[in-house]
Each structure stands twice: as structure tokens, then as C-alpha cells.
Amino acid sequence: MTAFPYIHSVGQRFAAVAAAAPARPALAFSDGRVLRYGDLAALSGQVAALLHHHGVRRDDAVALLLEKSPAAYAAMLGALHLGAPYVNLDRTSPAVRLARILDRCRPRVLLVDAAPEPDLAVAARDLGIVILGPDVAGMAAAAPPLPADRATPTGTTPAYLMFTSGSTGFPKGAVIPHAALLNLAAWAAETFALTPDDRLTNVNPLYFDNAVFDVYASLLTGACLHPFTRDETAEARALVKAVGAAGCTVWFSVPSMLMMLTTLRAIAPGDLAALRLVIFGGEGYPKPELRKLYDLLGGHARLVNVYGPTECTCICSAHAIGPADFSDGTGLATLGRLAPNFEPLILDGDRPVAPGETGELCLRGPQVGLGYWRDPARTAAAFVPNPLHDRYPETIYRTGDLVRADADGRLWFRGRADNQIKHMGYRIELEEVDAALYAVAGVREAAAAYVRTRAAWGHIVAAVSGEPGLAEAGVVAALRARLPPYMVPDRVRVLEHLPKNRNGKISRPDVRALFLPDAAGVAPTAAPEENAG
């Protein structure tokens, strides 16, 4: 694989792409706005100067609470130009959760496109809050130019932070360096034969891991990125028509979104004729549902299943779907082979498993992140020394995913070593849902579980016990004030006592069993591998 030079930062790479073709479209919005590479480079440089004017220096975190707009993408690139890791925040998350993330990040600046909600403003009162109004270019251009002698980023400088659910009840922020992001973009360009003529969708929210691929696989290869807003992705048929009208050639999303399109029959023949590549990842795609998509689009587009933890820069393996994948019609397609710069270690504890046996997937390679931001304990637990040699220091990442490798080197997902799930593409630690349940007034016992139906839809469910008067509606309302929408259980049962195992601990499998007949009125399947991706 041809890699970008290690000494380059993402900002340097983007500047080179923009200088080579400044008139090519970089961003194209559905409302007709187009920002060319030269214009985006200029705007990102101005935002970098604005951030510097507000005290941002290399290694300072920058928080972004921005809708998809030219300013949002310029802000990411501007922060990268300074060597200041950015973190995109989820506007739909409750203020209490955003406040906890801000407390962990301690960003120098919070960039917003409108005045924040009062609760969030209180949480961010010690930060510099910069409101990027409609005239972002004019506002940014007024900042003093960047000093030539400032510290600049290198390959090991943190590029961005991506917060995911944490098993301690607190979100954790994976730290990804510039070199890892460059490696992802180089691998994507080669693996998917990306060219400046490609048009990539950005249906993924910017705070979601999949968006990393959208943004940098396009902007670091000279292709055009088509952002679709939250409103545009909410209505299936309208989204399909918008993607088709834009002439997008590459799609990337979670399987849940694609299953929604096929279930609602939103894709008509000829709608997505320009698509040559449909990439999906972030969760498992059950074969019966995948077959529907393959029959619709497989005649003119290549379908690719990808896998990768947030801590390893979004994607680290790919598998092109073909007729052989439907020979058994059940389960999930293979995760495929790892990218050339990765090596999988399949371990039982600290020892490799025998060929063909199941073990925990541990990853080594240039896309392995630096750890968790200001979280040494959880960093030490997941980013560990390679146990297979002691010749020099080397860090591997323990994914918690249980896999086996076949004779061809392809990986097959077999479950999790913990209570992590994938729901609508989001990685969720059930313990974080538990913690939110225990924070509800009147709750004494609580446990969350995950149920998947034969219709392929997953449901977070929960059981609680507590004081008299505790009711499902009140528990759910309290959870909505603490958790983002995708983490709030679909069903909550209030019981006198929760089921226990022989050691007297709450039994999560038994809690799950309480909901088996009720999940969307469809009998569930229990295969653990349905949570891959």
C-alpha cells in the first residue's frame, strides 16, 4: 500500500490537494452551495487564525457544536492545521452528558453556530465560546494572521477525539493522531480506487465515527463530499432522491440506514444509478436483509462490508460481498482481511489461540490510536504492550471482539468479551445505561439488555426495581435527560426484584429473557454474532 509520508500532517496533505486543483468542488450541499478546494483551504486557514487568536495552540482540544455547513468542515481542518485535536459534539445529546464530555476534554474553545442552550452554556461557562455566524469568512478574516514560528503538528500529534460509551458510566474519548488518519485515507484511496471524479456521501453525523471516512477519504484525495443534514436523512425516499440527484458514486453508512431504505422500499430502479460502491459498517448486517440490498444494487455497485473500532481510526478491514456470501443465507458476512498495514493478534489472555479457534482480536498497526483523552486507567486497560514479544515497546489495542480466522486469513465475528453492543451503528456499553438507570430517583436495582428480532431490528431494554410509585414513563423521561436518544431503552419493566444468578448478582441474560416475546412483536434470534461491525 502506498502511504502518505509519515512526517506530513493532515493539514499539509489537504493543502497539497487543494493547491493541485483549487477549482475542483470540495463540498456540494443539496441547497446548491458549492465550496471549491481553494475556497475551503482559504476558509480553514482563516478559522485556524481565529482559533489561534482565541488562545488555541498545538495539543489544545477544540470542541465543535456545529451543523453540517462550510464552517463545520473548515473548523475541523483549521484545528488540524494548528495541531489542536477537535471533538464534534452531538447536538441531540442531553446537556448533562455534553457537560461531562466537556469536563473530560477541557477544550480551549467551544465553536458553535448559534448560542448554546442555557444548560450547556452553564457547563461551558469557563470556556471560550465562539459563535460562528453567517459571515464566517468575514469574522475569521478579521483575526490576526498565524505567526510563522508557532508549533506545528507532526504525525504523532492528536488529530481528533471521538467519544464513545464507557463501561464505567462515563463516555471515553479515543485519541487518533495525524499519521493514523493519513494511513486511513491512503488505504481508502487505494482499496476503493478513489479519484477526484468521485462524489462521496456524508449521511453520517459528524460526531459519529463513520464520518471520519466520509470527510478524509474525500478531502484528502481531491474528491467531492456531499453532506446531507439530519433533516435530509430523516425521510427515506427524499434521501434516496437527493443522493441520486447529486450523482454520488460512493455511499457509506451503518446497515441500519440501508435496512430502513429497503424495508420502506425507498429505492426504486434507476434511483442510484451513479453509485459504484456501497460501503457499510458499524454493526452487523444480517444476510437476509443484505440480500435485499444486493438484489437491488449489486448489479451495478460493489457492496463492501467494513470493520474497525473507533480506537483504530474508523476502518481496518474490508470484504466485497458476492454470491458466495449468501450460500447459507444466515448469520453475517465475514469481516474480511485486515488492511495491509495491520496485523491481527487473536489471543486467549496473552497467548495466541490455535488456528481456527476463537479469541479476542487485538490490533497492531499505524492506525492504532494513542489511548483515551485524560483517562490513563482506561487507556492502560485497552492499549497494552504486545505480549508476544519484548524486544522493543509496542502498543496493541484489545478490541473486546471475539473472532476466528479461517484458512484464507478472513476474520469472522463471534461475539463480545464484555457487555458492549452496537445499536444503530453506535457503540454502547450497557453499563453506561445501567449507570443512568441507577441515577433515576427511586431506583434500587437496574440492568439493561439488548434484544434483536428476526426482522433484524435491535432494541435496548431495561428492568428496574425500587420504591413504590416507580413507573416506566417516569424512568424513561429521566433517562432522556441523561442519555442521547439512541441509548434510551425502548422498553422498561418495573419489577419487585430483578433476577439474580447463583452468586446473587443481577443476571443480564435473565433480564434479556424477560423481553423476548415483546420485542416489536417478533420472536428474536439469539445469535451473538449479530452485533458485529
GUPA-963401 format. One record per residue (C-alpha): residue number from 1; residue in one letter; z, x negated, y negated. Coordinates in steps of 0.25 Angstrom, whole numbers. Example, Ala and Ser with C-alpha at 12.3 -4.5 7.8 and 13.67 -1.06 7.14 Angstrom:
BEGIN
nr | rest | pz | px | py
1 | A | 31 | -49 | 18
2 | S | 29 | -55 | 4
This chain:
BEGIN
nr | rest | pz | px | py
1 | M | 0 | 0 | 0
2 | T | -3 | -5 | -14
3 | A | 9 | -5 | -22
4 | F | 10 | -6 | -37
5 | P | 16 | -19 | -42
6 | Y | 31 | -19 | -40
7 | I | 34 | -24 | -54
8 | H | 28 | -13 | -60
9 | S | 36 | -1 | -65
10 | V | 31 | 13 | -65
11 | G | 29 | 13 | -80
12 | Q | 20 | 1 | -79
13 | R | 12 | 7 | -67
14 | F | 10 | 20 | -75
15 | A | 6 | 12 | -88
16 | A | -5 | 5 | -80
17 | V | -10 | 18 | -74
18 | A | -11 | 25 | -88
19 | A | -17 | 13 | -94
20 | A | -28 | 13 | -84
21 | A | -32 | 27 | -86
22 | P | -25 | 33 | -99
23 | A | -35 | 45 | -100
24 | R | -33 | 50 | -86
25 | P | -24 | 62 | -85
26 | A | -9 | 59 | -80
27 | L | -3 | 73 | -81
28 | A | -10 | 86 | -81
29 | F | -2 | 99 | -83
30 | S | -6 | 113 | -80
31 | D | -6 | 117 | -94
32 | G | -17 | 108 | -97
33 | R | -9 | 96 | -103
34 | V | -14 | 82 | -98
35 | L | -8 | 69 | -101
36 | R | -16 | 57 | -99
37 | Y | -11 | 44 | -93
38 | G | -12 | 37 | -107
39 | D | -4 | 48 | -113
40 | L | 6 | 49 | -103
41 | A | 8 | 34 | -103
42 | A | 10 | 35 | -119
43 | L | 20 | 46 | -118
44 | S | 28 | 40 | -107
45 | G | 29 | 27 | -115
46 | Q | 34 | 35 | -127
47 | V | 44 | 42 | -118
48 | A | 49 | 29 | -114
49 | A | 51 | 24 | -128
50 | L | 58 | 37 | -131
51 | L | 67 | 35 | -119
52 | H | 70 | 21 | -123
53 | H | 73 | 26 | -137
54 | H | 84 | 34 | -131
55 | G | 90 | 23 | -124
56 | V | 83 | 23 | -111
57 | R | 82 | 9 | -104
58 | R | 78 | 4 | -91
59 | D | 86 | 9 | -80
60 | D | 92 | 21 | -88
61 | A | 90 | 34 | -82
62 | V | 82 | 45 | -89
63 | A | 83 | 60 | -86
64 | L | 71 | 69 | -87
65 | L | 73 | 84 | -88
66 | L | 58 | 88 | -91
67 | E | 48 | 98 | -87
68 | K | 35 | 92 | -82
69 | S | 27 | 88 | -94
70 | P | 21 | 76 | -100
71 | A | 35 | 72 | -106
72 | A | 41 | 72 | -92
73 | Y | 31 | 63 | -85
74 | A | 31 | 54 | -98
75 | A | 46 | 53 | -97
76 | M | 46 | 49 | -83
77 | L | 36 | 38 | -86
78 | G | 43 | 34 | -99
79 | A | 56 | 32 | -91
80 | L | 49 | 24 | -81
81 | H | 43 | 15 | -92
82 | L | 57 | 12 | -96
83 | G | 63 | 10 | -83
84 | A | 72 | 21 | -84
85 | P | 73 | 30 | -72
86 | Y | 71 | 44 | -74
87 | V | 76 | 57 | -67
88 | N | 69 | 70 | -68
89 | L | 79 | 82 | -68
90 | D | 78 | 95 | -62
91 | R | 78 | 106 | -73
92 | T | 81 | 117 | -63
93 | S | 94 | 110 | -59
94 | P | 107 | 115 | -64
95 | A | 113 | 107 | -76
96 | V | 125 | 103 | -67
97 | R | 116 | 96 | -57
98 | L | 108 | 89 | -68
99 | A | 120 | 85 | -75
100 | R | 125 | 78 | -62
101 | I | 111 | 71 | -61
102 | L | 112 | 66 | -76
103 | D | 126 | 61 | -74
104 | R | 121 | 53 | -62
105 | C | 109 | 48 | -69
106 | R | 115 | 45 | -83
107 | P | 102 | 45 | -89
108 | R | 100 | 39 | -103
109 | V | 91 | 50 | -107
110 | L | 88 | 65 | -103
111 | L | 74 | 69 | -107
112 | V | 72 | 84 | -108
113 | D | 60 | 93 | -113
114 | A | 70 | 103 | -118
115 | A | 85 | 104 | -122
116 | P | 93 | 104 | -109
117 | E | 101 | 115 | -104
118 | P | 115 | 115 | -110
119 | D | 122 | 111 | -97
120 | L | 112 | 100 | -95
121 | A | 114 | 96 | -110
122 | V | 129 | 94 | -108
123 | A | 126 | 86 | -95
124 | A | 117 | 77 | -103
125 | R | 125 | 76 | -116
126 | D | 127 | 61 | -114
127 | L | 112 | 58 | -112
128 | G | 101 | 57 | -122
129 | I | 93 | 70 | -121
130 | V | 79 | 68 | -126
131 | I | 71 | 81 | -127
132 | L | 56 | 79 | -125
133 | G | 50 | 90 | -134
134 | P | 35 | 94 | -134
135 | D | 31 | 81 | -142
136 | V | 36 | 71 | -132
137 | A | 25 | 61 | -137
138 | G | 29 | 62 | -151
139 | M | 44 | 61 | -148
140 | A | 42 | 49 | -139
141 | A | 33 | 42 | -148
142 | A | 44 | 42 | -159
143 | A | 52 | 33 | -150
144 | P | 52 | 18 | -153
145 | P | 43 | 10 | -144
146 | L | 49 | 4 | -132
147 | P | 54 | -11 | -134
148 | A | 46 | -21 | -127
149 | D | 58 | -29 | -122
150 | R | 64 | -17 | -114
151 | A | 68 | -18 | -100
152 | T | 56 | -12 | -91
153 | P | 57 | -7 | -77
154 | T | 53 | -14 | -64
155 | G | 50 | -9 | -50
156 | T | 65 | -8 | -47
157 | T | 69 | 0 | -60
158 | P | 73 | 14 | -56
159 | A | 61 | 24 | -60
160 | Y | 67 | 37 | -57
161 | L | 79 | 45 | -52
162 | M | 77 | 56 | -42
163 | F | 89 | 65 | -40
164 | T | 91 | 72 | -26
165 | S | 102 | 80 | -20
166 | G | 114 | 72 | -15
167 | S | 123 | 74 | -3
168 | T | 136 | 71 | -12
169 | G | 132 | 84 | -20
170 | F | 127 | 75 | -31
171 | P | 112 | 72 | -34
172 | K | 108 | 58 | -31
173 | G | 97 | 50 | -39
174 | A | 87 | 42 | -32
175 | V | 83 | 29 | -40
176 | I | 68 | 26 | -38
177 | P | 63 | 13 | -44
178 | H | 49 | 10 | -50
179 | A | 44 | 2 | -39
180 | A | 47 | 13 | -29
181 | L | 39 | 23 | -38
182 | L | 27 | 13 | -39
183 | N | 27 | 12 | -24
184 | L | 27 | 27 | -22
185 | A | 15 | 28 | -32
186 | A | 7 | 17 | -25
187 | W | 9 | 23 | -11
188 | A | 5 | 37 | -16
189 | A | -7 | 32 | -23
190 | E | -12 | 24 | -10
191 | T | -7 | 35 | 0
192 | F | -13 | 47 | -7
193 | A | -25 | 39 | -13
194 | L | -21 | 44 | -27
195 | T | -31 | 41 | -38
196 | P | -32 | 45 | -53
197 | D | -40 | 57 | -50
198 | D | -29 | 63 | -42
199 | R | -21 | 75 | -48
200 | L | -6 | 76 | -43
201 | T | 2 | 88 | -43
202 | N | 16 | 87 | -49
203 | V | 23 | 100 | -43
204 | N | 36 | 93 | -40
205 | P | 47 | 93 | -51
206 | L | 49 | 80 | -58
207 | Y | 63 | 79 | -53
208 | F | 58 | 80 | -38
209 | D | 55 | 68 | -30
210 | N | 41 | 73 | -27
211 | A | 37 | 72 | -41
212 | V | 38 | 57 | -41
213 | F | 26 | 56 | -32
214 | D | 19 | 66 | -41
215 | V | 21 | 58 | -54
216 | Y | 19 | 44 | -50
217 | A | 9 | 46 | -39
218 | S | 0 | 51 | -50
219 | L | 4 | 44 | -63
220 | L | 5 | 30 | -56
221 | T | -9 | 32 | -50
222 | G | -17 | 38 | -62
223 | A | -18 | 52 | -56
224 | C | -15 | 65 | -64
225 | L | -2 | 72 | -62
226 | H | -2 | 87 | -63
227 | P | 13 | 92 | -66
228 | F | 16 | 107 | -62
229 | T | 28 | 113 | -68
230 | R | 39 | 121 | -62
231 | D | 33 | 134 | -66
232 | E | 19 | 129 | -61
233 | T | 25 | 126 | -47
234 | A | 33 | 139 | -46
235 | E | 21 | 148 | -43
236 | A | 13 | 144 | -31
237 | R | 0 | 150 | -34
238 | A | 0 | 145 | -48
239 | L | 4 | 131 | -44
240 | V | -8 | 130 | -34
241 | K | -18 | 135 | -44
242 | A | -12 | 125 | -54
243 | V | -13 | 113 | -45
244 | G | -27 | 117 | -41
245 | A | -32 | 119 | -55
246 | A | -26 | 105 | -58
247 | G | -35 | 99 | -47
248 | C | -23 | 92 | -41
249 | T | -26 | 83 | -30
250 | V | -12 | 79 | -25
251 | W | -1 | 88 | -22
252 | F | 14 | 84 | -19
253 | S | 25 | 94 | -17
254 | V | 36 | 98 | -7
255 | P | 32 | 106 | 5
256 | S | 40 | 118 | -1
257 | M | 30 | 120 | -12
258 | L | 18 | 119 | -3
259 | M | 24 | 129 | 7
260 | M | 26 | 138 | -5
261 | L | 11 | 137 | -8
262 | T | 7 | 140 | 6
263 | T | 17 | 151 | 8
264 | L | 13 | 158 | -4
265 | R | -1 | 156 | -1
266 | A | -3 | 150 | -15
267 | I | -14 | 140 | -11
268 | A | -28 | 147 | -10
269 | P | -40 | 140 | -4
270 | G | -46 | 130 | -15
271 | D | -34 | 130 | -23
272 | L | -30 | 116 | -22
273 | A | -44 | 110 | -19
274 | A | -41 | 97 | -26
275 | L | -29 | 93 | -18
276 | R | -32 | 82 | -9
277 | L | -17 | 79 | -6
278 | V | -5 | 88 | -4
279 | I | 8 | 80 | -2
280 | F | 21 | 86 | 1
281 | G | 35 | 80 | 4
282 | G | 50 | 82 | 1
283 | E | 53 | 91 | 12
284 | G | 47 | 95 | 26
285 | Y | 34 | 103 | 27
286 | P | 35 | 112 | 40
287 | K | 22 | 111 | 47
288 | P | 19 | 126 | 48
289 | E | 19 | 126 | 33
290 | L | 12 | 113 | 31
291 | R | 1 | 118 | 40
292 | K | -2 | 129 | 30
293 | L | -4 | 119 | 19
294 | Y | -12 | 110 | 28
295 | D | -21 | 122 | 31
296 | L | -23 | 125 | 16
297 | L | -25 | 112 | 10
298 | G | -27 | 102 | 22
299 | G | -42 | 103 | 21
300 | H | -43 | 96 | 8
301 | A | -30 | 90 | 5
302 | R | -22 | 80 | 13
303 | L | -7 | 85 | 15
304 | V | 3 | 74 | 15
305 | N | 18 | 75 | 19
306 | V | 26 | 64 | 12
307 | Y | 41 | 60 | 13
308 | G | 50 | 52 | 5
309 | P | 65 | 52 | 0
310 | T | 67 | 53 | -15
311 | E | 74 | 39 | -14
312 | C | 61 | 33 | -9
313 | T | 52 | 37 | -20
314 | C | 47 | 51 | -16
315 | I | 38 | 48 | -5
316 | C | 37 | 37 | 6
317 | S | 29 | 43 | 17
318 | A | 17 | 52 | 19
319 | H | 10 | 59 | 30
320 | A | -4 | 66 | 29
321 | I | -4 | 80 | 36
322 | G | -15 | 82 | 47
323 | P | -18 | 91 | 58
324 | A | -9 | 83 | 68
325 | D | 3 | 87 | 59
326 | F | 2 | 101 | 64
327 | S | 1 | 99 | 79
328 | D | 15 | 104 | 81
329 | G | 16 | 114 | 70
330 | T | 31 | 112 | 68
331 | G | 40 | 102 | 60
332 | L | 36 | 93 | 49
333 | A | 25 | 83 | 48
334 | T | 28 | 68 | 49
335 | L | 33 | 61 | 36
336 | G | 23 | 51 | 39
337 | R | 23 | 36 | 37
338 | L | 31 | 29 | 26
339 | A | 23 | 23 | 15
340 | P | 19 | 8 | 17
341 | N | 30 | 2 | 9
342 | F | 41 | 10 | 16
343 | E | 48 | 7 | 29
344 | P | 55 | 17 | 37
345 | L | 68 | 14 | 44
346 | I | 73 | 24 | 54
347 | L | 87 | 22 | 56
348 | D | 99 | 27 | 64
349 | G | 110 | 22 | 55
350 | D | 106 | 7 | 53
351 | R | 97 | 6 | 65
352 | P | 83 | 9 | 67
353 | V | 80 | 21 | 77
354 | A | 71 | 19 | 89
355 | P | 56 | 22 | 87
356 | G | 54 | 37 | 86
357 | E | 69 | 40 | 85
358 | T | 75 | 48 | 73
359 | G | 83 | 41 | 62
360 | E | 85 | 40 | 47
361 | L | 74 | 36 | 39
362 | C | 77 | 24 | 30
363 | L | 67 | 19 | 20
364 | R | 64 | 5 | 15
365 | G | 53 | 2 | 5
366 | P | 49 | 1 | -10
367 | Q | 51 | 16 | -13
368 | V | 66 | 16 | -9
369 | G | 74 | 19 | -21
370 | L | 85 | 12 | -28
371 | G | 96 | 21 | -24
372 | Y | 103 | 33 | -31
373 | W | 106 | 32 | -46
374 | R | 120 | 29 | -49
375 | D | 124 | 32 | -35
376 | P | 128 | 20 | -27
377 | A | 135 | 27 | -16
378 | R | 123 | 36 | -12
379 | T | 114 | 24 | -15
380 | A | 121 | 15 | -5
381 | A | 121 | 26 | 6
382 | A | 106 | 29 | 5
383 | F | 100 | 16 | 0
384 | V | 105 | 6 | 11
385 | P | 102 | -9 | 15
386 | N | 91 | -9 | 26
387 | P | 100 | -10 | 39
388 | L | 88 | -16 | 47
389 | H | 89 | -30 | 40
390 | D | 98 | -38 | 31
391 | R | 88 | -49 | 27
392 | Y | 88 | -44 | 13
393 | P | 93 | -32 | 5
394 | E | 84 | -20 | 7
395 | T | 87 | -5 | 4
396 | I | 83 | 7 | 12
397 | Y | 84 | 21 | 10
398 | R | 91 | 30 | 20
399 | T | 83 | 43 | 19
400 | G | 92 | 52 | 28
401 | D | 79 | 57 | 34
402 | L | 79 | 57 | 49
403 | V | 65 | 53 | 54
404 | R | 58 | 47 | 66
405 | A | 45 | 38 | 66
406 | D | 34 | 41 | 76
407 | A | 25 | 30 | 82
408 | D | 16 | 31 | 71
409 | G | 27 | 28 | 60
410 | R | 27 | 42 | 55
411 | L | 41 | 48 | 51
412 | W | 46 | 61 | 56
413 | F | 57 | 68 | 49
414 | R | 69 | 73 | 58
415 | G | 80 | 77 | 49
416 | R | 90 | 72 | 39
417 | A | 103 | 64 | 42
418 | D | 110 | 72 | 31
419 | N | 110 | 85 | 24
420 | Q | 99 | 83 | 15
421 | I | 88 | 94 | 15
422 | K | 74 | 95 | 8
423 | H | 73 | 109 | 1
424 | M | 60 | 112 | -7
425 | G | 58 | 97 | -7
426 | Y | 71 | 94 | -13
427 | R | 81 | 85 | -6
428 | I | 94 | 91 | -5
429 | E | 107 | 87 | 0
430 | L | 115 | 99 | 6
431 | E | 128 | 92 | 2
432 | E | 124 | 94 | -13
433 | V | 122 | 109 | -11
434 | D | 136 | 109 | -4
435 | A | 142 | 102 | -16
436 | A | 136 | 113 | -25
437 | L | 142 | 123 | -16
438 | Y | 155 | 117 | -16
439 | A | 155 | 117 | -31
440 | V | 154 | 132 | -31
441 | A | 167 | 139 | -35
442 | G | 174 | 145 | -23
443 | V | 166 | 138 | -12
444 | R | 175 | 131 | -2
445 | E | 164 | 127 | 9
446 | A | 150 | 125 | 7
447 | A | 137 | 120 | 15
448 | A | 122 | 120 | 12
449 | A | 112 | 120 | 23
450 | Y | 97 | 121 | 24
451 | V | 88 | 131 | 32
452 | R | 73 | 130 | 34
453 | T | 65 | 142 | 39
454 | R | 53 | 143 | 47
455 | A | 46 | 147 | 35
456 | A | 49 | 132 | 30
457 | W | 57 | 136 | 18
458 | G | 71 | 130 | 17
459 | H | 84 | 136 | 12
460 | I | 97 | 129 | 7
461 | V | 108 | 138 | 12
462 | A | 123 | 137 | 10
463 | A | 136 | 142 | 15
464 | V | 149 | 143 | 7
465 | S | 164 | 148 | 9
466 | G | 174 | 149 | -1
467 | E | 183 | 158 | -10
468 | P | 181 | 174 | -9
469 | G | 170 | 179 | -18
470 | L | 161 | 167 | -16
471 | A | 147 | 173 | -15
472 | E | 133 | 168 | -12
473 | A | 128 | 172 | -26
474 | G | 139 | 164 | -33
475 | V | 137 | 152 | -25
476 | V | 122 | 151 | -27
477 | A | 124 | 153 | -42
478 | A | 134 | 142 | -43
479 | L | 124 | 133 | -35
480 | R | 113 | 136 | -45
481 | A | 121 | 130 | -56
482 | R | 123 | 117 | -48
483 | L | 110 | 115 | -39
484 | P | 95 | 115 | -42
485 | P | 88 | 127 | -37
486 | Y | 83 | 120 | -25
487 | M | 97 | 117 | -20
488 | V | 103 | 130 | -21
489 | P | 105 | 137 | -7
490 | D | 96 | 149 | -5
491 | R | 108 | 156 | 3
492 | V | 123 | 154 | 2
493 | R | 132 | 161 | 12
494 | V | 147 | 163 | 9
495 | L | 156 | 161 | 21
496 | E | 170 | 162 | 25
497 | H | 169 | 148 | 31
498 | L | 158 | 138 | 33
499 | P | 154 | 134 | 47
500 | K | 160 | 121 | 52
501 | N | 157 | 110 | 62
502 | R | 167 | 105 | 73
503 | N | 172 | 95 | 63
504 | G | 176 | 107 | 53
505 | K | 165 | 103 | 43
506 | I | 155 | 113 | 37
507 | S | 143 | 114 | 47
508 | R | 130 | 113 | 39
509 | P | 121 | 117 | 51
510 | D | 130 | 129 | 53
511 | V | 129 | 133 | 39
512 | R | 114 | 132 | 40
513 | A | 114 | 141 | 52
514 | L | 120 | 152 | 44
515 | F | 107 | 154 | 37
516 | L | 97 | 152 | 48
517 | P | 94 | 167 | 49
518 | D | 93 | 169 | 34
519 | A | 84 | 158 | 28
520 | A | 73 | 166 | 22
521 | G | 74 | 176 | 34
522 | V | 67 | 166 | 42
523 | A | 72 | 158 | 54
524 | P | 74 | 144 | 51
525 | T | 70 | 131 | 58
526 | A | 80 | 121 | 60
527 | A | 71 | 108 | 62
528 | P | 78 | 97 | 53
529 | E | 65 | 90 | 50
530 | E | 60 | 102 | 41
531 | N | 68 | 95 | 30
532 | A | 59 | 83 | 29
533 | G | 51 | 77 | 18
